[in-house]
Amino acid sequence: MECSPYVLAASLLANLQANLADTRAGAADRIAVYPHQEPAVEFCDSMAWVGIGAIGPAQTKPVGGCGVLTWRLTLTMGVHRCYPVTEDGSAPDAAAVDSAARDILDDGEAMRRAVTSAFEDEQPQITGWRPVPPQGGSHGSRMDVQVEMAWGAYTEPRAPMLPGDPRQP
């Protein structure tokens, strides 16, 4: 059982990006693990993320003992894409809206597939998928996942830093 929340989030993100490549809209242009559940939508092209939602006890020691045996990690993954807009501010045509709906539903399926392939011993449970309405020319969807883990390791050296990390020596 994995003991680093970051390693689990990064594994889910890698599997999400691989599954998005098979969708009609394709892989996301920007991917990242975020230190919070709901990142700001940073640009319209496309972005995918996994955010850390919460960590809490999943299983405690029997009566008389102290401590936690396993932890429940809540992750939120999401994909945002451009939403059809018009130059004059009128409603987009039905075909464009239908295409946008198909894209986020395919993204939802890519998320579901990512969950089934990202974890080994962590007993993943999808707790919900929801669309995100258009905001500033972008829309998308999010899925919440809970996994059990044995929290007890720092992120490094279990997961190497990304190129450009400001903490690199």
Secondary structure as a PSIPRED ss2 file (coil, helix, strand):
# PSIPRED VFORMAT (PSIPRED V4.0)

   1 M C   1.000  0.000  0.000
   2 E C   1.000  0.000  0.000
   3 C C   1.000  0.000  0.000
   4 S C   1.000  0.000  0.000
   5 P H   0.000  1.000  0.000
   6 Y H   0.000  1.000  0.000
   7 V H   0.000  1.000  0.000
   8 L H   0.000  1.000  0.000
   9 A H   0.000  1.000  0.000
  10 A H   0.000  1.000  0.000
  11 S H   0.000  1.000  0.000
  12 L H   0.000  1.000  0.000
  13 L H   0.000  1.000  0.000
  14 A H   0.000  1.000  0.000
  15 N H   0.000  1.000  0.000
  16 L H   0.000  1.000  0.000
  17 Q H   0.000  1.000  0.000
  18 A H   0.000  1.000  0.000
  19 N H   0.000  1.000  0.000
  20 L H   0.000  1.000  0.000
  21 A C   1.000  0.000  0.000
  22 D C   1.000  0.000  0.000
  23 T C   1.000  0.000  0.000
  24 R C   1.000  0.000  0.000
  25 A C   1.000  0.000  0.000
  26 G C   1.000  0.000  0.000
  27 A C   1.000  0.000  0.000
  28 A C   1.000  0.000  0.000
  29 D C   1.000  0.000  0.000
  30 R E   0.000  0.000  1.000
  31 I E   0.000  0.000  1.000
  32 A E   0.000  0.000  1.000
  33 V E   0.000  0.000  1.000
  34 Y E   0.000  0.000  1.000
  35 P C   1.000  0.000  0.000
  36 H C   1.000  0.000  0.000
  37 Q C   1.000  0.000  0.000
  38 E C   1.000  0.000  0.000
  39 P C   1.000  0.000  0.000
  40 A C   1.000  0.000  0.000
  41 V C   1.000  0.000  0.000
  42 E C   1.000  0.000  0.000
  43 F C   1.000  0.000  0.000
  44 C C   1.000  0.000  0.000
  45 D C   1.000  0.000  0.000
  46 S E   0.000  0.000  1.000
  47 M E   0.000  0.000  1.000
  48 A E   0.000  0.000  1.000
  49 W E   0.000  0.000  1.000
  50 V E   0.000  0.000  1.000
  51 G E   0.000  0.000  1.000
  52 I E   0.000  0.000  1.000
  53 G E   0.000  0.000  1.000
  54 A E   0.000  0.000  1.000
  55 I E   0.000  0.000  1.000
  56 G E   0.000  0.000  1.000
  57 P E   0.000  0.000  1.000
  58 A E   0.000  0.000  1.000
  59 Q E   0.000  0.000  1.000
  60 T E   0.000  0.000  1.000
  61 K C   1.000  0.000  0.000
  62 P C   1.000  0.000  0.000
  63 V C   1.000  0.000  0.000
  64 G C   1.000  0.000  0.000
  65 G C   1.000  0.000  0.000
  66 C C   1.000  0.000  0.000
  67 G C   1.000  0.000  0.000
  68 V E   0.000  0.000  1.000
  69 L E   0.000  0.000  1.000
  70 T E   0.000  0.000  1.000
  71 W E   0.000  0.000  1.000
  72 R E   0.000  0.000  1.000
  73 L E   0.000  0.000  1.000
  74 T E   0.000  0.000  1.000
  75 L E   0.000  0.000  1.000
  76 T E   0.000  0.000  1.000
  77 M E   0.000  0.000  1.000
  78 G E   0.000  0.000  1.000
  79 V E   0.000  0.000  1.000
  80 H E   0.000  0.000  1.000
  81 R E   0.000  0.000  1.000
  82 C E   0.000  0.000  1.000
  83 Y C   1.000  0.000  0.000
  84 P C   1.000  0.000  0.000
  85 V C   1.000  0.000  0.000
  86 T C   1.000  0.000  0.000
  87 E C   1.000  0.000  0.000
  88 D C   1.000  0.000  0.000
  89 G C   1.000  0.000  0.000
  90 S C   1.000  0.000  0.000
  91 A C   1.000  0.000  0.000
  92 P C   1.000  0.000  0.000
  93 D C   1.000  0.000  0.000
  94 A H   0.000  1.000  0.000
  95 A H   0.000  1.000  0.000
  96 A H   0.000  1.000  0.000
  97 V H   0.000  1.000  0.000
  98 D H   0.000  1.000  0.000
  99 S H   0.000  1.000  0.000
 100 A H   0.000  1.000  0.000
 101 A H   0.000  1.000  0.000
 102 R H   0.000  1.000  0.000
 103 D H   0.000  1.000  0.000
 104 I H   0.000  1.000  0.000
 105 L H   0.000  1.000  0.000
 106 D H   0.000  1.000  0.000
 107 D H   0.000  1.000  0.000
 108 G H   0.000  1.000  0.000
 109 E H   0.000  1.000  0.000
 110 A H   0.000  1.000  0.000
 111 M H   0.000  1.000  0.000
 112 R H   0.000  1.000  0.000
 113 R H   0.000  1.000  0.000
 114 A H   0.000  1.000  0.000
 115 V H   0.000  1.000  0.000
 116 T H   0.000  1.000  0.000
 117 S H   0.000  1.000  0.000
 118 A H   0.000  1.000  0.000
 119 F C   1.000  0.000  0.000
 120 E C   1.000  0.000  0.000
 121 D C   1.000  0.000  0.000
 122 E C   1.000  0.000  0.000
 123 Q C   1.000  0.000  0.000
 124 P C   1.000  0.000  0.000
 125 Q E   0.000  0.000  1.000
 126 I E   0.000  0.000  1.000
 127 T E   0.000  0.000  1.000
 128 G E   0.000  0.000  1.000
 129 W E   0.000  0.000  1.000
 130 R E   0.000  0.000  1.000
 131 P E   0.000  0.000  1.000
 132 V E   0.000  0.000  1.000
 133 P E   0.000  0.000  1.000
 134 P E   0.000  0.000  1.000
 135 Q E   0.000  0.000  1.000
 136 G C   1.000  0.000  0.000
 137 G C   1.000  0.000  0.000
 138 S E   0.000  0.000  1.000
 139 H E   0.000  0.000  1.000
 140 G E   0.000  0.000  1.000
 141 S E   0.000  0.000  1.000
 142 R E   0.000  0.000  1.000
 143 M E   0.000  0.000  1.000
 144 D E   0.000  0.000  1.000
 145 V E   0.000  0.000  1.000
 146 Q E   0.000  0.000  1.000
 147 V E   0.000  0.000  1.000
 148 E E   0.000  0.000  1.000
 149 M E   0.000  0.000  1.000
 150 A C   1.000  0.000  0.000
 151 W C   1.000  0.000  0.000
 152 G C   1.000  0.000  0.000
 153 A C   1.000  0.000  0.000
 154 Y C   1.000  0.000  0.000
 155 T C   1.000  0.000  0.000
 156 E C   1.000  0.000  0.000
 157 P C   1.000  0.000  0.000
 158 R C   1.000  0.000  0.000
 159 A C   1.000  0.000  0.000
 160 P C   1.000  0.000  0.000
 161 M C   1.000  0.000  0.000
 162 L C   1.000  0.000  0.000
 163 P C   1.000  0.000  0.000
 164 G C   1.000  0.000  0.000
 165 D C   1.000  0.000  0.000
 166 P C   1.000  0.000  0.000
 167 R C   1.000  0.000  0.000
 168 Q C   1.000  0.000  0.000
 169 P C   1.000  0.000  0.000
